[in-house]
């Protein structure tokens, strides 16, 4: 189940603006923060980090500091306990942007403060193998992909999936970045070409990036990489289910209240457990079938509503009416063109971008419809 996070840059954006942004994120259910600690130049910037991160900690955010061996060695020269230094800054964990040798990281996983070690999920998997070799505590290891400021340098989708599957096979949580389309948003460097993990995400809306990551079932945390995202973007993310498919749907104008309920109010108790709208186990290449509404509304006949249509097209959302007998109330999402059938009422169409999510179909995958 994906959690939502933001990135903050107190060395580039004022303390007040960072705190206001944290408040906005808290309002919309975000619970994680990434911050870049690679380029702190003076005591004033250090104090800004402390003020902002301690405030975020008071709001129960998990805060991960991005560091590398060079930064860590510099801090070791200033204090006898560098981990306590980060604890006092409000850190929940440390992301190693580059690695030592595995032995250092393995020892880190056993630290007395309970700090998490976050490793780079986009690079070699050898670090995790070395942590295992040196008997590290994997319960304190998480992973996070990179973001990529340069256009055309983001991860290939297949490589992204391979990396995620590797870490999931080791029971390591995986995070990835999405990029706000706010033209005023910034990252840690001057480039303003977006900061996605996956290159395919660079030019699409923030909510579509997140829907894609959620649908993969590979990602545990989704973090907005640049600051600030707009309030509308954060609102849209807050409406998403954190598992399965999120389909934005444009509804037919004359849709009835009963038909709407088959889309938005279909949870039902079935064989001792709660079942909602989800993909049937035995799905067809032509459609996604959702049978929970059919169970819930079995005693509520849906009247036929013939329309002038020769075919049902990809992305059309249908509900079977009373002329289909026992199948009354079943919701179907068309994945392949098929002939019009008057026993099926047309309810609307999912967004064009959401059709791309069909490639992630699998049995029992949950579905949430969001009205446009």
N, C-alpha and C positions, 0 to 999 in steps of 0.2 A: 504494500500500500504506500503510494508515493506521498512524502511530506513536501511542503513548499518552503523555499528559502529565498533570501535576498543576499546581495553583496553590498558591503559598505566600504567607503574609502575615506576615512577621517583625515588622511594626509592631503586630500584633494578637495574635499567638500567640508563645509563648516560643521562644527559640532551640533549647532541647532538644527541644521538641515538633516543631518544624519539621524538625530533623535526624532524629528518629525517623521522621517521615513520609516524608522523602526515602529513608531506608533501606528502608522498606516498599515504596515505589514502585520502587526499584532491584531489590528482591527479585522483583517481579512483571513486570519487563521494561519499565518505563516509562523514557523517555529524554529527556523535554522538560519544562521548567518555565516557567510564566507567573508573573510577579510584578508587583504594582501599585506604581508608584513615584510616584503622583500626590499622596500626602498624607503625606510624611515631615516630622515636626514638630521633631525635635531630633537632637543628635549621638548619643544613645544608640540611637535607632531606626536611624540610619545604620550604626552599628557592628553592630547585629543583622543588618541586611541583608548586610553584608560577610561576617560569620561564616557565615551560612546559605548564601549563594550561593557562597562559595569552597569550602565543604564539598560542595555539589552539583556544582561544577565538578570536584572531585577524583573524583567518581563518573561523570564524563563526561556529565553532563546538559547539554543545550542550554538556555540560560536567556535568556528574552526579557523585558526590562523595559518596562512600559507607562508612557510619559511623554507629555506634551503640550508645545506651544511655551512655555508659561509656566514649566514646570519646567525645560525646557532653557535658557531665558534666565537663570533664577536660577543654574543651575550655571555658565553661562558667566561670570557675575560673580565666581565664586569660584575659577575656574581658567582658565588659558589654553588648556587642551586638554580640553574636556568629554567627548570620546569616550574619551580615556585614563581619565578618571574612571570611566566605566562599565566599561571593560575591567578596571580594578583591582577593581571590585565583583564581577567574574565574569561579566559579560554576554557573550552570544553575539550579541545583536542588540537593537535598540530598536523597540518598537511605538509608532508615532505615533497616539495616540488622537484627536488633531486634527491638521490639516495646516498647513504654512506655505504655500508658493506653487508647489511642484513643483520650482523651481530649487534650493532648499535640499536637498530630498530627493534630487534627481538627483546633486548633489555628494556627499551622504552615501553613496550607493551605491558611490562610488569611494574610500572611506576606507582609510587604510593599515593599519588593524587587522583588516580583514576582517569587521567587524560587519555583520550583516544588517539591512536596513530592512524592518520589517513594517508593512504598511499596513492600514487598517481595511476589511475586505471587505464590511461591512454598509452602508457609507455610499456616497457618490457614487463613480463610477468615474473622475471627472475628474482625481484626483490621479495615477493611473497614466498617464493620457494626457499630463499635464504632465511627468511624469518621462521619458516617452519623447520628448516634444518637446525637452527639455533634455539629451537624449543620456545619460540615466542608464544604469547597468549593471544590466540586468534579472536577471542571474545572482545579484545580491545583494539581490533583492527577493522577499519572501514576503508572504502576506496571512493575516489572521485575522479572523473575525467577532467581533462583540460578544457579551457575555452581557447578559441583561435581568433585573434584580432585581425589577421590578414585575410582578405578575401581569397577564396579558393584553397585555403589551407586546413579547413575543418576536416574532421574524420570522415572517411568513407563509411557508409552505413554498414556494410558487411563486416568491416574490421571492428566497428563499434559493437556490433552484436557478438562477435567472437570474444572480444575482451570481456564484455558483460557476462557472457555464459561461463567463461573461465572463473571469474570471481564468484558468481553465484554457485558454481560447483563446489567452491570452498566455503560456502555459507558466509561470504563477505558481502556486506551491503554496498550498493553502488549508487553514486550520485552523478548527475550530469547537469550541464548548464544550458539555459535558454537565454535568448537575447531580446531585451525590450526594443521595440521599434521607435521609442521616443527619441527624437532627433537631438535632444539636449542631454541624453544619458551618456555617462562616461564610464570608462574602465580604468585600469591602472596605467595605461599608456595612451599617448595622444591620438592614435588611430581611432576613427569612428566608422568602422565598416561592419559593426556588429561583433558580438562575442559568443557565438554558439559553440557547442561541442561538435555537432554534426553539420557538415557544410550545407547539406540540403535544407537546413533550417534557417539559413542566414537571411533570406528575403521574405519569409512568411511571418504571419502574425504570431505574437507571443503565445496566444491561447492555442493556436494550431501546432506550434512546436511542442507545447506541454501535452496536448492530446496524443500526439504521436509517441512521445516517450512513455506515457502511461499505458498506451495500447500495446507496447512491446512486452510488457510484464517483466522487463529487465531492470528497471530503475526504481530505487527506493526513495531517493530524494531528488527534487527538481529545484535548481537554484537559478534565480535571475542574476546574470553575470554583471550587468551594467547598472549604474545608479544615476537617476531614479527611474523605475518603471512608472507609468502613469497610473492614477487611481483606477481608471477604467480597465486597464490591463490586469491589475491585481484583483479587481472585482470579478472579472471574467474567469481568472484562475480559481478563485474561491468557489465558484459554482460547479467546478468539475468534480466528478467522482474520481477518487484517487486509485481506482482499479478499473480495468476493462475498457470498454468503448464509451466515449463521449461523443454523441452525435447531435450537432445543432440542426434543428429542423424548422423549415418554413411551412407553417400549417395552411391547409386549405381553408378558404374564407368561411365556408359553411359547415365546418366540422362541429359535431354535436358535443355536448358535455360528456356523454357516455363514451364517445370515441376518444375524447381527450384523456379520459381516465384510463383507457387501455394503454396509453403511452406514459402517463405520469403518476398513476396510482394503481400499479399492478401487483404490488407485493401481496403474497398470499401464504398462509400456513399450509404446507403440503407434506404429508407423511412425517409429521413431527418437527419440521424445520421451516424456517421462513425462506421463501423463494421469490425472487424478483425477476424483472425482465432480463433474460439472458439467452445466449445461443443454445439451441438444442444440441444434444450430443450427436445426433445423426443428421447434421446439416447437409443441405443440397448445394450444388454449384450455382443454382438459380436464385437462392434466397437464404436469408437468415430467418429462422422461425423462432418466435417467442411464445411459449405456451402458457406462461403464468397468467396473462390476462384472460385466456380462454377458460382457465380454472376459476378465476375470481368472478368472471362475469357470465358464467354458464347459464344463469337464470335471468340474464338481462339481454333479451334479443336485440340485435343491432339491425336497424332497418336498412335495406339496400338503397344505394344512392348512385344510380347509373350515371356515367359521364361519357362524353364523346371522346373516346380514346381507343386507338387501335392496338397499342402496346403499352405495357408497363415497362418503364425504363429504369436503368441503373440508378439507385438512390431513392426511388419511390418508396414510400412507407404506406403499407396497406393494413386494413383490418378485415377479417373475414366476417361477413354478415350472416343473418339467420338462415339464408338460403343454403348455407354450407352445413346446416345441421349442427352436429356435435362440435364442429370446429369454430362455431360462433365465438368471436372475441380474440382469436389468435392474431397476433401482430406479425407481419412479414416485412422484411427489408429486401428490396430487389437487388441482386448482385449481377444479374444477366438478363438482357431483354427477353420478355415473354409475352404471349398474347393477352390482351385484355380479357378479364373474366368478371361478369357483373356480380358474381358472388363475393367479390372483394371490393371494399370501399377504399378509395384513395384518400389518405389523410394529409399528405404533404410530401416534401422532399428534403433529404438531408443535404447539407452543404457539399458543394463539389469537392472541396479539400478532404472532407471526411471519407469520401469513397476510397481514398488512398489507404485508409486504415483497414479495409477488408482483407489485406494481405496478412493481417495478424489474427485472423479468425481461428478459433479453436473451441471445442466443446465446453459448455458451461461458462463461457466468458460473459461477464456482467455487461449490461448495456444501460446507459443513462441518456435519455432524450432531453435536450435543452432548447426551449422555444426561442427562436430568433425574434 
